[in-house]
Amino acid sequence: MPLSKLQNFIKNTEGKILYVNPNDINATDSIENQGNSLSQPFKTIQRALIESARFSYVRGNDNDLFDRTTILLFPGEHFVDNRPGFRIKDDGGVARAISPAGTESLAQDTLSLSLDSVFDLGVEDNMLYKFNSIKGGTILPRGTAIVGLDLRKTKIRPLYVPNPTDDGVPDTALIRLTGTCYFRDFTFFDGALSTEVYTDSEDFSTINKSAPTFSHHKLTCFGFADGVNVVEGTGLTDLDIYYSKLSNAFNEASGRNIDQKFPAQALGFSKSRVEWEIVGAFAADPIAISAIKSGDGVSPSTLITVDTNEPHELSVGTPIKIKGVTPADIISQHL
C-alpha cells in the first residue's frame, strides 16, 4: 500500500482520536500537525488538549461541538508544564494577555500559534503553559477523554511543584477538569529527579527552580476549571479566559484560523454550560420568559422562539421544562 494511502487509512479527519507518543521518532507538536494520525502523533498532552478544543469549534454562537475527542496516550513519561497560565482582558476592544507576573502584551502577538511557536516544554517561555488555568494546571475541555494504553507504564509528571515552605505560593493541580470529561489507565508521579521543576507561581527564573526532592502536598492530580467566579481585572471566569485565549491563538499563521475572536465576538468560541455546571441540579433554576411564539407570531410553524428576560446560558442538549404556558399541550406539540 503506498504511504499516502496508508496515512489516510490511519488518520481520522474529524479529530475524534488524537495520539500522544513522546517516544515516536515522528512525533511533533508543530502547529502543522493535528495529532489525528498514528503516523505523526503529538509529543505532549498539552498540545493535544489545545487541538481537541480547536476541533470542537464551529463558526457561530453557542453551537460548538461537545464530547468529541479521545486523547490516546502511549506508554512513556509524559511531562506537563502545569504552571499558572496567562490571563486575558478586553482593553477598549483590544485583547491583551497578562502573564502570571502581571506583564501585559497584545494577545495577538503573545498567544498566536505559528510555525515559529516554541512548544518545547524544556524552554521556560514555551507556548503551551500560557493556555493553562490561571491557577495552574492544563485544562481538559469539552468532555475530552484521556486514555492511557498501560496503567503502570504511562506516567504523567509535573514541571511545576509549588514551594511547600512559602505560604505565598498557592496550591495547584496538574489537570483541570470540565463537565463530562473522562480519564483512565495512566499514573501520576512526582517530578522527575533528573530535571528541575518550577516552584513559584509568578517568578520562573532559575533561582526558583529546584530538583523535586521536597514535598508535593500543594499539588493535586485533578482540580476543576472554574466557569463561575470572575477573575479580578478581566470580567471573565477562568474557563472564559481559556477559550478567549484560544480564539486569539488560532490565526492565519496556524492554518486553522478562528475568525470569531475575543473580545469582538466573544461568544463565537466560548464555554458551554455543561462544562461548568453541577451534573444534576439540586434545585430549580427558573428563568423568566418574556415572549414565546410559534413561527413569526402570526403564521404558526414548527419553529418555536422563546425570549428570556436574561441570558439563559443554555446550550444544545440542556434539559429544560417550561411551565405557565396555556394551553399546556402546546409545548409537547412543538418542542
PELIN-V312428 format. One record per residue. N is the residue number from 1. RES is the residue in three letters. SS is DSSP state (A for helix, B for strand, O for the rest). D_CENTER is the distance of its C-alpha to the mean C-alpha in whole Angstrom. Layout:
{{N;RES;SS;D_CENTER} {N;RES;SS;D_CENTER}}
This chain:
{{1;MET;O;37} {2;PRO;O;36} {3;LEU;A;33} {4;SER;A;32} {5;LYS;A;32} {6;LEU;A;31} {7;GLN;A;28} {8;ASN;A;27} {9;PHE;A;28} {10;ILE;O;26} {11;LYS;B;23} {12;ASN;O;21} {13;THR;O;20} {14;GLU;O;18} {15;GLY;O;15} {16;LYS;O;16} {17;ILE;B;16} {18;LEU;B;15} {19;TYR;B;17} {20;VAL;B;17} {21;ASN;O;20} {22;PRO;O;21} {23;ASN;O;24} {24;ASP;O;25} {25;ILE;O;27} {26;ASN;O;25} {27;ALA;O;22} {28;THR;O;20} {29;ASP;O;17} {30;SER;O;18} {31;ILE;O;17} {32;GLU;O;19} {33;ASN;O;18} {34;GLN;O;16} {35;GLY;O;16} {36;ASN;O;18} {37;SER;B;21} {38;LEU;O;23} {39;SER;O;25} {40;GLN;O;22} {41;PRO;O;19} {42;PHE;B;16} {43;LYS;O;18} {44;THR;O;14} {45;ILE;A;12} {46;GLN;A;9} {47;ARG;A;11} {48;ALA;A;10} {49;LEU;A;6} {50;ILE;A;6} {51;GLU;A;9} {52;SER;A;8} {53;ALA;A;6} {54;ARG;A;9} {55;PHE;A;11} {56;SER;A;10} {57;TYR;O;12} {58;VAL;O;15} {59;ARG;O;17} {60;GLY;O;19} {61;ASN;O;18} {62;ASP;O;16} {63;ASN;O;16} {64;ASP;O;13} {65;LEU;O;13} {66;PHE;O;12} {67;ASP;O;13} {68;ARG;O;13} {69;THR;O;12} {70;THR;B;14} {71;ILE;B;13} {72;LEU;B;17} {73;LEU;B;18} {74;PHE;O;21} {75;PRO;O;23} {76;GLY;B;23} {77;GLU;B;22} {78;HIS;B;18} {79;PHE;B;17} {80;VAL;B;14} {81;ASP;O;14} {82;ASN;O;13} {83;ARG;O;15} {84;PRO;O;14} {85;GLY;O;12} {86;PHE;O;13} {87;ARG;B;14} {88;ILE;B;15} {89;LYS;B;17} {90;ASP;B;20} {91;ASP;B;23} {92;GLY;O;25} {93;GLY;O;23} {94;VAL;B;22} {95;ALA;B;18} {96;ARG;B;19} {97;ALA;B;17} {98;ILE;B;18} {99;SER;O;18} {100;PRO;O;18} {101;ALA;O;22} {102;GLY;O;22} {103;THR;O;23} {104;GLU;B;22} {105;SER;B;22} {106;LEU;B;21} {107;ALA;A;17} {108;GLN;A;18} {109;ASP;A;20} {110;THR;A;18} {111;LEU;O;14} {112;SER;O;16} {113;LEU;O;15} {114;SER;O;19} {115;LEU;O;21} {116;ASP;O;22} {117;SER;O;19} {118;VAL;O;19} {119;PHE;O;17} {120;ASP;O;19} {121;LEU;O;18} {122;GLY;O;22} {123;VAL;O;22} {124;GLU;O;21} {125;ASP;O;19} {126;ASN;O;17} {127;MET;O;14} {128;LEU;A;11} {129;TYR;A;12} {130;LYS;A;12} {131;PHE;A;8} {132;ASN;O;8} {133;SER;O;9} {134;ILE;O;12} {135;LYS;O;14} {136;GLY;O;13} {137;GLY;O;10} {138;THR;B;7} {139;ILE;B;4} {140;LEU;O;5} {141;PRO;O;4} {142;ARG;O;7} {143;GLY;O;10} {144;THR;O;9} {145;ALA;B;12} {146;ILE;B;13} {147;VAL;B;17} {148;GLY;B;19} {149;LEU;O;23} {150;ASP;O;25} {151;LEU;O;24} {152;ARG;O;26} {153;LYS;O;26} {154;THR;B;22} {155;LYS;B;21} {156;ILE;B;18} {157;ARG;B;19} {158;PRO;B;18} {159;LEU;O;19} {160;TYR;B;19} {161;VAL;O;21} {162;PRO;O;22} {163;ASN;O;26} {164;PRO;O;28} {165;THR;O;31} {166;ASP;O;29} {167;ASP;O;28} {168;GLY;O;27} {169;VAL;O;24} {170;PRO;O;21} {171;ASP;O;20} {172;THR;B;16} {173;ALA;B;14} {174;LEU;B;13} {175;ILE;B;10} {176;ARG;B;9} {177;LEU;B;9} {178;THR;O;8} {179;GLY;O;11} {180;THR;O;13} {181;CYS;O;11} {182;TYR;B;14} {183;PHE;B;15} {184;ARG;B;18} {185;ASP;O;21} {186;PHE;O;20} {187;THR;B;21} {188;PHE;B;20} {189;PHE;B;23} {190;ASP;O;24} {191;GLY;O;23} {192;ALA;O;25} {193;LEU;O;29} {194;SER;O;29} {195;THR;O;27} {196;GLU;B;26} {197;VAL;B;23} {198;TYR;B;22} {199;THR;O;24} {200;ASP;O;23} {201;SER;O;20} {202;GLU;O;21} {203;ASP;O;24} {204;PHE;O;23} {205;SER;O;26} {206;THR;A;28} {207;ILE;A;30} {208;ASN;A;27} {209;LYS;B;27} {210;SER;B;28} {211;ALA;B;29} {212;PRO;O;27} {213;THR;O;30} {214;PHE;O;30} {215;SER;O;28} {216;HIS;O;25} {217;HIS;O;25} {218;LYS;O;23} {219;LEU;B;20} {220;THR;B;18} {221;CYS;B;17} {222;PHE;B;14} {223;GLY;B;13} {224;PHE;B;11} {225;ALA;O;9} {226;ASP;O;11} {227;GLY;O;12} {228;VAL;O;15} {229;ASN;O;17} {230;VAL;B;17} {231;VAL;B;17} {232;GLU;O;20} {233;GLY;O;21} {234;THR;O;18} {235;GLY;O;19} {236;LEU;B;15} {237;THR;B;13} {238;ASP;A;10} {239;LEU;A;8} {240;ASP;A;10} {241;ILE;A;10} {242;TYR;A;6} {243;TYR;A;7} {244;SER;A;10} {245;LYS;A;10} {246;LEU;A;8} {247;SER;A;11} {248;ASN;A;14} {249;ALA;A;13} {250;PHE;O;14} {251;ASN;O;17} {252;GLU;A;21} {253;ALA;A;21} {254;SER;A;18} {255;GLY;O;20} {256;ARG;O;17} {257;ASN;O;17} {258;ILE;O;15} {259;ASP;O;18} {260;GLN;O;17} {261;LYS;O;16} {262;PHE;O;15} {263;PRO;O;18} {264;ALA;O;20} {265;GLN;O;18} {266;ALA;O;16} {267;LEU;O;15} {268;GLY;O;15} {269;PHE;O;11} {270;SER;O;10} {271;LYS;O;9} {272;SER;O;11} {273;ARG;A;14} {274;VAL;A;14} {275;GLU;A;10} {276;TRP;A;12} {277;GLU;O;16} {278;ILE;O;18} {279;VAL;O;19} {280;GLY;O;23} {281;ALA;O;24} {282;PHE;O;26} {283;ALA;O;28} {284;ALA;O;29} {285;ASP;O;26} {286;PRO;O;29} {287;ILE;O;28} {288;ALA;O;31} {289;ILE;B;32} {290;SER;B;34} {291;ALA;B;35} {292;ILE;B;35} {293;LYS;B;37} {294;SER;B;37} {295;GLY;O;37} {296;ASP;O;38} {297;GLY;O;40} {298;VAL;O;43} {299;SER;O;43} {300;PRO;O;41} {301;SER;O;39} {302;THR;O;36} {303;LEU;O;33} {304;ILE;B;33} {305;THR;B;31} {306;VAL;B;31} {307;ASP;B;30} {308;THR;B;29} {309;ASN;O;30} {310;GLU;O;27} {311;PRO;O;23} {312;HIS;O;22} {313;GLU;O;19} {314;LEU;O;19} {315;SER;O;18} {316;VAL;O;19} {317;GLY;O;20} {318;THR;O;20} {319;PRO;O;24} {320;ILE;O;26} {321;LYS;O;30} {322;ILE;O;32} {323;LYS;O;35} {324;GLY;O;38} {325;VAL;O;39} {326;THR;O;42} {327;PRO;O;43} {328;ALA;O;41} {329;ASP;A;41} {330;ILE;A;39} {331;ILE;A;36} {332;SER;A;36} {333;GLN;A;38} {334;HIS;A;35} {335;LEU;O;32}}
